[in-house]
Amino acid sequence: MSDKDLILKKLSKLSKEKQERVINFIDFLSSKDIETQLHEEDLDWSKFSLTQAMTGMENEADLYSLNDLKEVYK
């Protein structure tokens, strides 16, 4: 028996009220998956954006040196 069949079999034995609670729980789990996926996509875009913004900076001339500091901390 597949997981789907087992779930349907057990679900059919529950009262209508409990079936609705199971449906709500399934919706909750699905929404969490979507939120996680969207959060991961946001992180991916943030990393991409930062990478693009930083591209080529290693080749730029330094604007300041240690001599530009008023105080040197040791």
C-alpha positions in Angstrom: 0.0 0.0 0.0 1.4 3.4 -1.0 1.7 6.3 1.4 -1.1 8.1 -0.4 -3.4 5.1 0.0 -2.6 4.7 3.6 -3.2 8.4 4.3 -6.6 8.3 2.5 -7.6 5.2 4.3 -6.8 6.7 7.7 -8.3 10.0 6.7 -11.6 8.4 5.8 -11.9 6.9 9.3 -11.8 10.4 10.9 -14.7 12.6 11.7 -15.5 15.5 9.3 -14.1 17.9 11.9 -10.8 16.1 12.2 -10.6 15.7 8.4 -10.8 19.5 8.2 -8.0 19.8 10.8 -5.8 17.5 8.7 -6.5 19.7 5.6 -5.6 22.8 7.6 -2.4 21.1 8.8 -1.5 20.1 5.2 -2.1 23.7 4.1 0.2 24.9 7.0 3.0 22.5 5.9 2.6 23.6 2.3 2.8 27.3 3.2 6.0 26.7 5.3 7.6 25.0 2.3 6.7 28.0 0.1 8.0 30.4 2.7 11.3 28.5 3.0 11.7 28.4 -0.8 11.0 32.2 -1.1 13.5 32.9 1.7 16.1 30.8 0.0 15.4 32.6 -3.3 15.8 36.0 -1.5 19.2 34.9 -0.1 20.3 33.7 -3.6 19.3 37.1 -5.1 21.1 39.0 -2.3 24.3 37.0 -2.8 24.1 37.5 -6.6 23.5 41.3 -6.1 26.4 41.6 -3.7 28.6 39.6 -6.0 27.7 41.9 -8.9 28.2 45.0 -6.9 31.7 43.9 -5.7 32.8 42.7 -9.2 36.0 44.5 -10.2 36.6 46.2 -6.8 39.8 44.2 -6.3 41.3 46.0 -9.3 40.4 49.5 -8.1 43.1 51.8 -6.8 43.1 52.3 -3.0 41.6 55.7 -2.0 43.2 55.8 1.4 46.4 54.5 3.0 47.5 54.0 6.6 49.1 57.5 6.4 45.6 59.0 6.0 44.7 57.9 9.5 44.8 60.5 12.3 45.6 57.8 14.9 47.0 54.4 14.5 45.7 51.8 17.0 48.0 49.0 18.1 
